[in-house]
Amino acid sequence: MRFSGMRVIREALTGHRGWGPLWRDPDPQPDYDFIVVGGGGHGLATAYYLANAFGETRVAVLEKGWLGSGNIGRNTTIIRSNYLLPGNQPFYEFSMKLWEGLEQEFNFNAMVSQRTIINLYHSDGQRDAYRRRGNAMHLSGAGGRLLSQDELRGMAPYLNFDNARFPIKGGLMQERAGTARHDGVAWGYARGADRRGVDLIQNCEVTGFRIRNGRVLGVETSRGYIGARRKVGVAVAGSSSRVMALAGMRLPIESHVLQAFVSEGLKPVLPGVITFGAGHFYVSQSDKGGLVFGGDIDGYNSYAQRGNLPVVEDVAEGGMALMPMIGRAKLLRMWGGIMDMSMDGSPIIDDTPVEGLCLNAGWCYGGFKATPASGYAFAHLLATGKPHGTAAAFRLDRFARGHVIDEKGAGAQPNLH
């Protein structure tokens, strides 16, 4: 089944009787060449690229719930590549290039909308830091433009420019950034992987790893043992520490809750994504009209997909300081996702001390925007045994070696809370 405008019209005229399931619901086979643990965005993208880019079709994705039930469906949908450091900037720019051709590649509407992102600055020092970041973005091809206060007033006159503790002096804009439909991304990758022969196995929780002589042989699951002839890749976001503990590993990761919020539907008001430079607050507007916004992680470790009221208050205060008009909007809903916070705010895509067992984790705030590049780089590692060029710095042992990637643009770090 291939989607097209003509197909939509034909189905509308015939009562929509021709649509079928987007993917199969297979039973697990006794073994596969590759097992990907985690049916979220990164796991599904990994399976898709294993099949599509590397020709590996004996692949299974194991998800303890339903596909897309984790962070891929619990985020604020922002995509961007406005990073600074060499370890991160090429990777996220690679991801942005994949975003730009994603819908055409897997023939599914992920609602990728390059509506810009503007990071506001409030002091001369912050302006200079953003200028430096903008130069790094240009060097990697990501682009970017430093906006004056007058330019910003023309684009977003409702911001609190003058009557705030931290007056807005300008901003760094990346025109190619924007948003995408998180569920559509998961469904598109799932459908694309399934069409290429990957088995997407839902309600299949991994309960252990079968390891012999330092090599992983397969996984124990709630649906029985499944062997892995070549490799097992783990991409389970906030549950990384718990899953890898089953293999006897302790990770440099803490799990925190990150809350997000959606207001009632409003008429179009925001030109794109806007972030507050004097506090941790970011906001965009969905196609349904709701303002989608968030802020800091909750300041304690948790595996619960819900947050607490002090962070709600802090996020609301940030919104009011940035754009007082938001105080007139009603809050429609809120949720929490479990963030796998690494100690330097940057991810891990690497082999582990267990032969054949690979890890994709530590995404902090950057998980959704990294979905295409993360899947491609992880698939590259699994298929070739070598790190992808853009992910070469995301090694598990960098904390022991002192080669951390302390990226301010990546989001908060747990050690700062």
TIDREN-778601 format. One line per field, with one value per residue (C-alpha): x, y, z; residue number from 1; residue in one letter. Coordinates in steps of 0.25 Angstrom, whole numbers. Example, Ala and Ser with C-alpha at 12.3 -4.5 7.8 and 13.67 -1.06 7.14 Angstrom:
c1: [49  55]
c2: [-18  -4]
c3: [31  29]
nr: [1  2]
rest: [a  s]
***
This chain:
c1: [0  6  1  -2  -12  -20  -21  -27  -37  -40  -42  -51  -60  -61  -64  -49  -51  -37  -28  -20  -12  1  9  8  7  16  20  35  43  53  65  69  82  79  70  67  61  52  40  41  46  61  59  49  58  70  62  58  72  77  68  67  82  89  81  79  65  66  63  53  49  44  35  29  17  11  20  22  17  30  37  34  20  23  31  30  33  45  55  68  83  87  98  112  123  129  124  110  108  111  102  90  92  93  79  74  77  70  58  57  55  49  34  38  47  38  25  18  13  21  17  31  30  42  36  49  55  59  68  66  78  77  91  104  111  100  99  114  112  101  109  120  110  104  118  120  106  111  123  115  105  94  92  87  85  87  74  74  63  56  55  50  39  34  33  28  23  16  29  33  44  45  37  45  56  64  60  61  72  71  72  79  70  72  62  63  58  44  35  30  18  24  14  15  30  28  18  26  38  30  23  36  43  31  30  45  43  46  37  31  28  19  16  29  37  52  54  69  81  87  102  113  128  126  117  102  94  80  70  60  46  32  29  41  55  59  73  82  92  100  96  87  84  78  70  61  63  59  59  74  79  69  71  86  86  81  94  102  105  104  103  107  92  81  66  58  44  42  29  22  9  -1  -11  -25  -25  -22  -22  -8  1  15  24  32  39  44  53  55  70  68  61  58  45  42  29  23  9  4  -5  -17  -14  -9  3  13  23  33  45  54  54  49  60  59  61  48  43  29  23  17  23  21  15  28  33  19  20  34  30  18  26  36  25  19  32  35  21  11  -1  1  -6  -19  -18  -24  -16  -22  -13  1  10  24  34  46  59  72  81  96  106  111  97  101  97  104  104  115  119  119  128  119  122  111  103  102  96  88  85  87  79  75  66  71  65  54  61  72  63  67  82  82  75  85  97  93  89  103  110  101  103  118  124  129  124  117  126  116  115  130  130  118  127  123  137  138  135  146  156  152  146  133  124  119  109  100  91  87  79  81  90  86  99  94  81]
c2: [0  13  26  37  49  40  29  38  43  29  24  36  32  18  18  16  1  -1  4  -8  -8  0  -12  -27  -33  -45  -55  -55  -65  -74  -65  -53  -47  -34  -31  -16  -15  -3  1  16  26  22  7  7  16  7  -5  3  7  -7  -12  0  5  -8  -19  -26  -32  -42  -32  -32  -20  -23  -14  -17  -8  -3  4  18  17  24  37  38  41  49  61  75  71  81  78  86  86  99  92  97  86  78  65  69  79  70  59  68  74  60  58  71  66  53  60  69  56  47  47  45  34  25  30  35  49  52  67  72  87  96  108  113  113  126  125  139  146  156  162  165  153  144  151  148  133  132  138  128  117  122  122  108  105  111  103  90  95  97  112  122  137  147  155  170  174  182  169  161  172  171  155  154  167  161  157  164  173  185  182  170  167  162  170  163  169  159  145  134  128  115  116  101  97  94  83  69  60  51  40  41  39  26  21  24  17  5  4  6  -5  -15  -13  -17  -30  -26  -32  -22  -30  -23  -26  -33  -29  -32  -39  -43  -45  -59  -57  -67  -65  -50  -50  -48  -59  -54  -49  -54  -48  -49  -57  -67  -67  -60  -63  -52  -58  -45  -34  -28  -13  -6  7  9  23  26  11  9  7  -3  -11  -11  -15  -28  -30  -26  -12  1  13  28  32  37  36  48  53  64  70  77  84  88  100  101  103  117  125  125  134  128  128  116  111  121  119  128  131  136  123  109  111  107  108  106  105  92  91  89  103  98  105  93  97  92  95  88  73  70  70  56  42  35  25  31  37  49  61  70  83  92  90  93  106  109  106  115  126  125  126  138  145  143  146  151  148  133  135  137  123  111  98  87  75  72  59  54  46  39  45  37  48  46  53  63  65  57  43  30  21  10  -4  -9  -18  -30  -34  -33  -24  -9  3  15  24  37  46  56  67  63  50  54  63  53  41  40  41  33  21  22  23  12  3  6  2  -11  -15  -11  -11  3  16  25  37  47  39  36  44  38  27  20  22  36  40  31  37  51  54  59  67  78  84  95  94  80  83  82  72  64  68  83  80]
c3: [0  -5  0  -10  -13  -23  -13  -2  -12  -17  -3  1  -11  -8  7  12  10  4  15  22  35  34  39  42  57  56  66  69  62  70  65  57  52  59  71  74  88  89  79  81  70  71  71  60  52  55  49  37  33  36  25  16  16  20  14  27  28  38  49  61  69  83  90  104  101  88  77  80  95  101  99  84  87  99  94  89  75  72  62  60  58  65  73  76  79  68  75  73  62  50  56  58  44  38  45  40  26  28  33  21  12  22  17  3  6  14  8  20  25  38  37  36  37  36  43  49  63  71  83  90  96  108  110  102  107  103  89  87  91  81  70  73  72  59  53  57  50  37  37  37  27  37  35  44  46  57  59  64  74  63  54  66  69  55  56  70  76  87  94  107  101  111  124  129  138  126  114  100  92  80  76  68  57  50  38  35  49  53  57  53  57  67  65  50  51  59  50  37  42  47  34  26  34  33  18  17  25  39  50  60  72  82  97  98  110  111  124  123  114  111  111  110  110  109  97  96  90  91  100  110  108  113  101  102  98  85  79  73  63  61  70  80  81  93  90  102  106  121  124  119  133  137  124  124  138  133  126  138  134  141  132  134  133  142  139  141  137  127  127  115  113  103  103  97  82  78  65  59  67  68  55  60  72  82  94  106  108  123  128  123  115  100  92  79  73  68  55  64  70  84  90  93  103  114  123  133  137  151  161  165  159  155  145  146  134  142  148  160  163  166  151  146  154  149  134  136  142  130  120  127  127  113  107  117  108  111  124  117  111  118  120  112  116  122  122  126  119  125  121  121  125  123  131  120  113  101  96  95  83  85  87  101  109  105  91  82  91  87  94  89  101  108  99  110  103  89  86  77  68  67  63  48  51  63  56  44  53  62  49  44  57  57  43  41  55  53  58  48  45  51  64  66  79  86  92  105  111  109  123  128  118  121  107  110  101  110  101  106  94  97  110  125  131  144  151  150  158]
nr: [1  2  3  4  5  6  7  8  9  10  11  12  13  14  15  16  17  18  19  20  21  22  23  24  25  26  27  28  29  30  31  32  33  34  35  36  37  38  39  40  41  42  43  44  45  46  47  48  49  50  51  52  53  54  55  56  57  58  59  60  61  62  63  64  65  66  67  68  69  70  71  72  73  74  75  76  77  78  79  80  81  82  83  84  85  86  87  88  89  90  91  92  93  94  95  96  97  98  99  100  101  102  103  104  105  106  107  108  109  110  111  112  113  114  115  116  117  118  119  120  121  122  123  124  125  126  127  128  129  130  131  132  133  134  135  136  137  138  139  140  141  142  143  144  145  146  147  148  149  150  151  152  153  154  155  156  157  158  159  160  161  162  163  164  165  166  167  168  169  170  171  172  173  174  175  176  177  178  179  180  181  182  183  184  185  186  187  188  189  190  191  192  193  194  195  196  197  198  199  200  201  202  203  204  205  206  207  208  209  210  211  212  213  214  215  216  217  218  219  220  221  222  223  224  225  226  227  228  229  230  231  232  233  234  235  236  237  238  239  240  241  242  243  244  245  246  247  248  249  250  251  252  253  254  255  256  257  258  259  260  261  262  263  264  265  266  267  268  269  270  271  272  273  274  275  276  277  278  279  280  281  282  283  284  285  286  287  288  289  290  291  292  293  294  295  296  297  298  299  300  301  302  303  304  305  306  307  308  309  310  311  312  313  314  315  316  317  318  319  320  321  322  323  324  325  326  327  328  329  330  331  332  333  334  335  336  337  338  339  340  341  342  343  344  345  346  347  348  349  350  351  352  353  354  355  356  357  358  359  360  361  362  363  364  365  366  367  368  369  370  371  372  373  374  375  376  377  378  379  380  381  382  383  384  385  386  387  388  389  390  391  392  393  394  395  396  397  398  399  400  401  402  403  404  405  406  407  408  409  410  411  412  413  414  415  416  417]
rest: [m  r  f  s  g  m  r  v  i  r  e  a  l  t  g  h  r  g  w  g  p  l  w  r  d  p  d  p  q  p  d  y  d  f  i  v  v  g  g  g  g  h  g  l  a  t  a  y  y  l  a  n  a  f  g  e  t  r  v  a  v  l  e  k  g  w  l  g  s  g  n  i  g  r  n  t  t  i  i  r  s  n  y  l  l  p  g  n  q  p  f  y  e  f  s  m  k  l  w  e  g  l  e  q  e  f  n  f  n  a  m  v  s  q  r  t  i  i  n  l  y  h  s  d  g  q  r  d  a  y  r  r  r  g  n  a  m  h  l  s  g  a  g  g  r  l  l  s  q  d  e  l  r  g  m  a  p  y  l  n  f  d  n  a  r  f  p  i  k  g  g  l  m  q  e  r  a  g  t  a  r  h  d  g  v  a  w  g  y  a  r  g  a  d  r  r  g  v  d  l  i  q  n  c  e  v  t  g  f  r  i  r  n  g  r  v  l  g  v  e  t  s  r  g  y  i  g  a  r  r  k  v  g  v  a  v  a  g  s  s  s  r  v  m  a  l  a  g  m  r  l  p  i  e  s  h  v  l  q  a  f  v  s  e  g  l  k  p  v  l  p  g  v  i  t  f  g  a  g  h  f  y  v  s  q  s  d  k  g  g  l  v  f  g  g  d  i  d  g  y  n  s  y  a  q  r  g  n  l  p  v  v  e  d  v  a  e  g  g  m  a  l  m  p  m  i  g  r  a  k  l  l  r  m  w  g  g  i  m  d  m  s  m  d  g  s  p  i  i  d  d  t  p  v  e  g  l  c  l  n  a  g  w  c  y  g  g  f  k  a  t  p  a  s  g  y  a  f  a  h  l  l  a  t  g  k  p  h  g  t  a  a  a  f  r  l  d  r  f  a  r  g  h  v  i  d  e  k  g  a  g  a  q  p  n  l  h]
***
